[in-house]
């Protein structure tokens, strides 16, 4: 192949690549939502500042240490 043939092939491949990228951009723009939806205020949950009941933690393990009444391995 001559240098001219190589350059022609490179230009053709580059043009094909550009067209493919443009098609991908169009597909993404078509499928992407137009604007993010605002969170629904009715779904918000208020969390009280009062302390939790200690009974919730009676059977819990300390993370990485095991149960409270046993020694760590």
N, CA, C and O atoms as CSV, one atom per row, in Angstrom:
chain,resi,resn,atom,element,x,y,z
A,1,UNK,N,N,0.828,-1.176,0.000
A,1,UNK,CA,C,0.000,0.000,0.000
A,1,UNK,C,C,0.877,1.245,0.000
A,1,UNK,O,O,1.964,1.271,0.577
A,2,UNK,N,N,0.385,2.236,-0.642
A,2,UNK,CA,C,1.123,3.491,-0.669
A,2,UNK,C,C,0.726,4.341,0.536
A,2,UNK,O,O,-0.249,4.050,1.229
A,3,UNK,N,N,1.476,5.355,0.758
A,3,UNK,CA,C,1.192,6.268,1.857
A,3,UNK,C,C,-0.174,6.928,1.668
A,3,UNK,O,O,-0.917,7.128,2.629
A,4,UNK,N,N,-0.490,7.262,0.425
A,4,UNK,CA,C,-1.781,7.893,0.136
A,4,UNK,C,C,-2.940,6.955,0.478
A,4,UNK,O,O,-3.948,7.393,1.032
A,5,UNK,N,N,-2.802,5.672,0.151
A,5,UNK,CA,C,-3.845,4.696,0.485
A,5,UNK,C,C,-4.010,4.562,1.998
A,5,UNK,O,O,-5.127,4.459,2.504
A,6,UNK,N,N,-2.890,4.563,2.708
A,6,UNK,CA,C,-2.947,4.482,4.169
A,6,UNK,C,C,-3.661,5.700,4.762
A,6,UNK,O,O,-4.492,5.560,5.659
A,7,UNK,N,N,-3.335,6.889,4.260
A,7,UNK,CA,C,-3.976,8.098,4.756
A,7,UNK,C,C,-5.471,8.104,4.454
A,7,UNK,O,O,-6.272,8.544,5.279
A,8,UNK,N,N,-5.842,7.623,3.286
A,8,UNK,CA,C,-7.255,7.548,2.923
A,8,UNK,C,C,-7.991,6.593,3.857
A,8,UNK,O,O,-9.101,6.891,4.297
A,9,UNK,N,N,-7.384,5.453,4.160
A,9,UNK,CA,C,-8.002,4.479,5.062
A,9,UNK,C,C,-8.142,5.060,6.469
A,9,UNK,O,O,-9.160,4.854,7.130
A,10,UNK,N,N,-7.128,5.781,6.923
A,10,UNK,CA,C,-7.178,6.394,8.250
A,10,UNK,C,C,-8.283,7.442,8.303
A,10,UNK,O,O,-9.032,7.501,9.278
A,11,UNK,N,N,-8.393,8.269,7.266
A,11,UNK,CA,C,-9.457,9.288,7.230
A,11,UNK,C,C,-10.836,8.640,7.249
A,11,UNK,O,O,-11.736,9.103,7.950
A,12,UNK,N,N,-10.998,7.574,6.482
A,12,UNK,CA,C,-12.285,6.881,6.436
A,12,UNK,C,C,-12.625,6.302,7.809
A,12,UNK,O,O,-13.755,6.430,8.279
A,13,UNK,N,N,-11.650,5.672,8.443
A,13,UNK,CA,C,-11.887,5.109,9.777
A,13,UNK,C,C,-12.183,6.204,10.801
A,13,UNK,O,O,-13.031,6.031,11.677
A,14,UNK,N,N,-11.488,7.316,10.688
A,14,UNK,CA,C,-11.730,8.429,11.603
A,14,UNK,C,C,-13.129,9.000,11.405
A,14,UNK,O,O,-13.815,9.307,12.380
A,15,UNK,N,N,-13.553,9.143,10.170
A,15,UNK,CA,C,-14.909,9.635,9.890
A,15,UNK,C,C,-15.961,8.656,10.411
A,15,UNK,O,O,-16.982,9.074,10.957
A,16,UNK,N,N,-15.714,7.356,10.244
A,16,UNK,CA,C,-16.636,6.348,10.785
A,16,UNK,C,C,-16.726,6.457,12.303
A,16,UNK,O,O,-17.809,6.365,12.880
A,17,UNK,N,N,-15.583,6.652,12.935
A,17,UNK,CA,C,-15.549,6.792,14.389
A,17,UNK,C,C,-16.320,8.032,14.836
A,17,UNK,O,O,-17.078,7.975,15.805
A,18,UNK,N,N,-16.135,9.131,14.148
A,18,UNK,CA,C,-16.840,10.369,14.493
A,18,UNK,C,C,-18.346,10.174,14.361
A,18,UNK,O,O,-19.102,10.606,15.231
A,19,UNK,N,N,-18.788,9.534,13.292
A,19,UNK,CA,C,-20.219,9.286,13.109
A,19,UNK,C,C,-20.759,8.379,14.207
A,19,UNK,O,O,-21.861,8.597,14.709
A,20,UNK,N,N,-19.990,7.365,14.578
A,20,UNK,CA,C,-20.436,6.450,15.638
A,20,UNK,C,C,-20.560,7.174,16.977
A,20,UNK,O,O,-21.520,6.956,17.716
A,21,UNK,N,N,-19.604,8.024,17.285
A,21,UNK,CA,C,-19.654,8.776,18.540
A,21,UNK,C,C,-20.844,9.729,18.533
A,21,UNK,O,O,-21.519,9.881,19.552
A,22,UNK,N,N,-21.107,10.367,17.404
A,22,UNK,CA,C,-22.266,11.259,17.317
A,22,UNK,C,C,-23.568,10.496,17.530
A,22,UNK,O,O,-24.473,10.990,18.203
A,23,UNK,N,N,-23.668,9.300,16.962
A,23,UNK,CA,C,-24.873,8.486,17.172
A,23,UNK,C,C,-25.014,8.095,18.635
A,23,UNK,O,O,-26.114,8.122,19.187
A,24,UNK,N,N,-23.901,7.732,19.263
A,24,UNK,CA,C,-23.945,7.390,20.685
A,24,UNK,C,C,-24.385,8.584,21.529
A,24,UNK,O,O,-25.190,8.432,22.448
A,25,UNK,N,N,-23.863,9.760,21.223
A,25,UNK,CA,C,-24.261,10.957,21.966
A,25,UNK,C,C,-25.753,11.226,21.806
A,25,UNK,O,O,-26.425,11.599,22.768
A,26,UNK,N,N,-26.270,11.041,20.599
A,26,UNK,CA,C,-27.697,11.247,20.364
A,26,UNK,C,C,-28.527,10.226,21.135
A,26,UNK,O,O,-29.555,10.574,21.716
A,27,UNK,N,N,-28.086,8.968,21.142
A,27,UNK,CA,C,-28.813,7.931,21.878
A,27,UNK,C,C,-28.825,8.222,23.377
A,27,UNK,O,O,-29.852,8.069,24.039
A,28,UNK,N,N,-27.692,8.637,23.898
A,28,UNK,CA,C,-27.613,8.943,25.331
A,28,UNK,C,C,-28.494,10.139,25.659
A,28,UNK,O,O,-29.186,10.138,26.677
A,29,UNK,N,N,-28.475,11.155,24.808
A,29,UNK,CA,C,-29.300,12.338,25.055
A,29,UNK,C,C,-30.782,11.988,25.001
A,29,UNK,O,O,-31.581,12.566,25.737
A,30,UNK,N,N,-31.150,11.063,24.151
A,30,UNK,CA,C,-32.545,10.671,24.032
A,30,UNK,C,C,-32.997,9.855,25.239
A,30,UNK,O,O,-34.137,9.991,25.685
A,31,UNK,N,N,-32.119,9.013,25.772
A,31,UNK,CA,C,-32.494,8.120,26.865
A,31,UNK,C,C,-32.331,8.752,28.238
A,31,UNK,O,O,-32.965,8.306,29.193
A,32,UNK,N,N,-31.506,9.768,28.361
A,32,UNK,CA,C,-31.253,10.394,29.659
A,32,UNK,C,C,-32.465,11.211,30.084
A,32,UNK,O,O,-33.122,11.829,29.247
A,33,UNK,N,N,-32.762,11.217,31.373
A,33,UNK,CA,C,-33.868,12.060,31.838
A,33,UNK,C,C,-33.519,13.531,31.633
A,33,UNK,O,O,-32.352,13.916,31.690
A,34,UNK,N,N,-34.522,14.329,31.397
A,34,UNK,CA,C,-34.279,15.736,31.103
A,34,UNK,C,C,-33.847,16.514,32.335
A,34,UNK,O,O,-32.960,17.363,32.244
A,35,UNK,N,N,-34.446,16.247,33.472
A,35,UNK,CA,C,-34.080,16.943,34.703
A,35,UNK,C,C,-34.282,15.991,35.875
A,35,UNK,O,O,-35.217,15.190,35.873
A,36,UNK,N,N,-33.414,16.074,36.870
A,36,UNK,CA,C,-33.612,15.200,38.032
A,36,UNK,C,C,-34.886,15.579,38.768
A,36,UNK,O,O,-35.231,16.755,38.887
A,37,UNK,N,N,-35.563,14.576,39.249
A,37,UNK,CA,C,-36.809,14.806,39.966
A,37,UNK,C,C,-36.512,15.272,41.384
A,37,UNK,O,O,-35.586,14.784,42.031
A,38,UNK,N,N,-37.300,16.212,41.851
A,38,UNK,CA,C,-37.162,16.705,43.217
A,38,UNK,C,C,-37.698,15.651,44.178
A,38,UNK,O,O,-38.670,14.965,43.863
A,39,UNK,N,N,-37.080,15.516,45.336
A,39,UNK,CA,C,-37.589,14.528,46.296
A,39,UNK,C,C,-38.995,14.893,46.747
A,39,UNK,O,O,-39.332,16.065,46.915
A,40,UNK,N,N,-39.786,13.881,46.933
A,40,UNK,CA,C,-41.173,14.060,47.352
A,40,UNK,C,C,-41.197,14.400,48.840
A,40,UNK,O,O,-40.772,13.599,49.672
A,41,UNK,N,N,-41.692,15.577,49.165
A,41,UNK,CA,C,-41.698,16.037,50.556
A,41,UNK,C,C,-42.588,15.169,51.440
A,41,UNK,O,O,-42.349,15.071,52.644
A,42,UNK,N,N,-43.601,14.545,50.868
A,42,UNK,CA,C,-44.485,13.718,51.681
A,42,UNK,C,C,-43.804,12.424,52.119
A,42,UNK,O,O,-44.291,11.757,53.032
A,43,UNK,N,N,-42.702,12.059,51.496
A,43,UNK,CA,C,-42.000,10.828,51.858
A,43,UNK,C,C,-40.920,11.070,52.904
A,43,UNK,O,O,-40.305,10.116,53.382
A,44,UNK,N,N,-40.678,12.320,53.268
A,44,UNK,CA,C,-39.642,12.615,54.248
A,44,UNK,C,C,-40.101,12.165,55.630
A,44,UNK,O,O,-41.269,12.314,55.989
A,45,UNK,N,N,-39.178,11.619,56.388
A,45,UNK,CA,C,-39.484,11.109,57.719
A,45,UNK,C,C,-38.688,11.927,58.727
A,45,UNK,O,O,-37.473,12.074,58.599
A,46,UNK,N,N,-39.366,12.444,59.705
A,46,UNK,CA,C,-38.661,13.182,60.751
A,46,UNK,C,C,-38.195,12.196,61.817
A,46,UNK,O,O,-38.922,11.277,62.195
A,47,UNK,N,N,-36.983,12.401,62.289
A,47,UNK,CA,C,-36.400,11.525,63.307
A,47,UNK,C,C,-36.306,12.328,64.597
A,47,UNK,O,O,-35.677,13.386,64.614
A,48,UNK,N,N,-36.916,11.851,65.673
A,48,UNK,CA,C,-36.921,12.619,66.918
A,48,UNK,C,C,-35.532,12.636,67.559
A,48,UNK,O,O,-34.711,11.749,67.329
A,49,UNK,N,N,-35.294,13.665,68.365
A,49,UNK,CA,C,-34.019,13.802,69.064
A,49,UNK,C,C,-33.993,13.063,70.391
A,49,UNK,O,O,-32.962,13.053,71.063
A,50,UNK,N,N,-35.084,12.451,70.783
A,50,UNK,CA,C,-35.130,11.735,72.056
A,50,UNK,C,C,-34.238,10.498,71.976
A,50,UNK,O,O,-34.104,9.902,70.907
A,51,UNK,N,N,-33.632,10.107,73.088
A,51,UNK,CA,C,-32.755,8.934,73.067
A,51,UNK,C,C,-33.543,7.648,72.805
A,51,UNK,O,O,-34.728,7.544,73.120
A,52,UNK,N,N,-32.851,6.689,72.227
A,52,UNK,CA,C,-33.474,5.392,71.949
A,52,UNK,C,C,-33.663,4.606,73.248
A,52,UNK,O,O,-32.955,4.824,74.232
A,53,UNK,N,N,-34.600,3.719,73.230
A,53,UNK,CA,C,-34.850,2.838,74.362
A,53,UNK,C,C,-33.689,1.847,74.464
A,53,UNK,O,O,-33.325,1.225,73.465
A,54,UNK,N,N,-33.107,1.691,75.649
A,54,UNK,CA,C,-31.974,0.781,75.828
A,54,UNK,C,C,-32.346,-0.672,75.577
A,54,UNK,O,O,-31.462,-1.492,75.325
A,55,UNK,N,N,-33.618,-1.011,75.638
A,55,UNK,CA,C,-34.052,-2.381,75.374
A,55,UNK,C,C,-33.765,-2.784,73.926
A,55,UNK,O,O,-33.695,-3.972,73.611
A,56,UNK,N,N,-33.603,-1.804,73.061
A,56,UNK,CA,C,-33.282,-2.120,71.664
A,56,UNK,C,C,-31.905,-2.768,71.533
A,56,UNK,O,O,-31.653,-3.501,70.577
A,57,UNK,N,N,-31.017,-2.502,72.486
A,57,UNK,CA,C,-29.630,-2.933,72.352
A,57,UNK,C,C,-29.280,-4.126,73.245
A,57,UNK,O,O,-28.098,-4.445,73.374
A,58,UNK,N,N,-30.234,-4.786,73.856
A,58,UNK,CA,C,-29.925,-5.845,74.816
A,58,UNK,C,C,-29.240,-7.045,74.177
A,58,UNK,O,O,-28.341,-7.614,74.797
A,59,UNK,N,N,-29.610,-7.452,72.994
A,59,UNK,CA,C,-29.028,-8.643,72.371
A,59,UNK,C,C,-28.022,-8.315,71.275
A,59,UNK,O,O,-27.748,-9.156,70.419
A,60,UNK,N,N,-27.479,-7.130,71.288
A,60,UNK,CA,C,-26.567,-6.742,70.214
A,60,UNK,C,C,-25.140,-7.154,70.535
A,60,UNK,O,O,-24.781,-7.353,71.696
A,61,UNK,N,N,-24.344,-7.278,69.503
A,61,UNK,CA,C,-22.913,-7.545,69.638
A,61,UNK,C,C,-22.161,-6.260,69.339
A,61,UNK,O,O,-22.576,-5.470,68.491
A,62,UNK,N,N,-21.048,-6.054,70.041
A,62,UNK,CA,C,-20.184,-4.935,69.701
A,62,UNK,C,C,-19.434,-5.315,68.432
A,62,UNK,O,O,-18.812,-6.375,68.360
A,63,UNK,N,N,-19.496,-4.462,67.458
A,63,UNK,CA,C,-18.899,-4.779,66.166
A,63,UNK,C,C,-17.402,-5.044,66.330
A,63,UNK,O,O,-16.655,-4.196,66.817
A,64,UNK,N,N,-16.990,-6.224,65.918
A,64,UNK,CA,C,-15.587,-6.603,65.988
A,64,UNK,C,C,-15.174,-7.190,67.322
A,64,UNK,O,O,-14.076,-7.737,67.430
A,65,UNK,N,N,-16.023,-7.094,68.354
A,65,UNK,CA,C,-15.659,-7.601,69.673
A,65,UNK,C,C,-16.516,-8.768,70.118
A,65,UNK,O,O,-16.133,-9.489,71.040
A,66,UNK,N,N,-17.642,-8.973,69.504
A,66,UNK,CA,C,-18.514,-10.071,69.888
A,66,UNK,C,C,-19.550,-9.627,70.906
A,66,UNK,O,O,-19.813,-8.437,71.076
A,67,UNK,N,N,-20.123,-10.601,71.569
A,67,UNK,CA,C,-21.188,-10.318,72.535
A,67,UNK,C,C,-20.615,-9.643,73.772
A,67,UNK,O,O,-19.429,-9.786,74.071
A,68,UNK,N,N,-21.457,-8.908,74.491
A,68,UNK,CA,C,-21.002,-8.136,75.648
A,68,UNK,C,C,-20.576,-9.014,76.818
A,68,UNK,O,O,-19.662,-8.647,77.557
A,69,UNK,N,N,-21.218,-10.164,77.001
A,69,UNK,CA,C,-20.919,-10.987,78.176
A,69,UNK,C,C,-19.830,-12.023,77.910
A,69,UNK,O,O,-19.572,-12.870,78.765
A,70,UNK,N,N,-19.194,-11.976,76.755
A,70,UNK,CA,C,-18.125,-12.922,76.432
A,70,UNK,C,C,-16.863,-12.161,76.074
A,70,UNK,O,O,-16.911,-10.982,75.723
A,71,UNK,N,N,-15.739,-12.843,76.166
A,71,UNK,CA,C,-14.469,-12.232,75.805
A,71,UNK,C,C,-14.256,-12.350,74.305
A,71,UNK,O,O,-14.757,-13.272,73.661
A,72,UNK,N,N,-13.520,-11.418,73.772
A,72,UNK,CA,C,-13.186,-11.461,72.347
A,72,UNK,C,C,-12.219,-12.608,72.097
A,72,UNK,O,O,-11.412,-12.926,72.970
A,73,UNK,N,N,-12.278,-13.228,70.944
A,73,UNK,CA,C,-11.372,-14.356,70.653
A,73,UNK,C,C,-9.932,-13.932,70.574
A,73,UNK,O,O,-9.056,-14.764,70.337
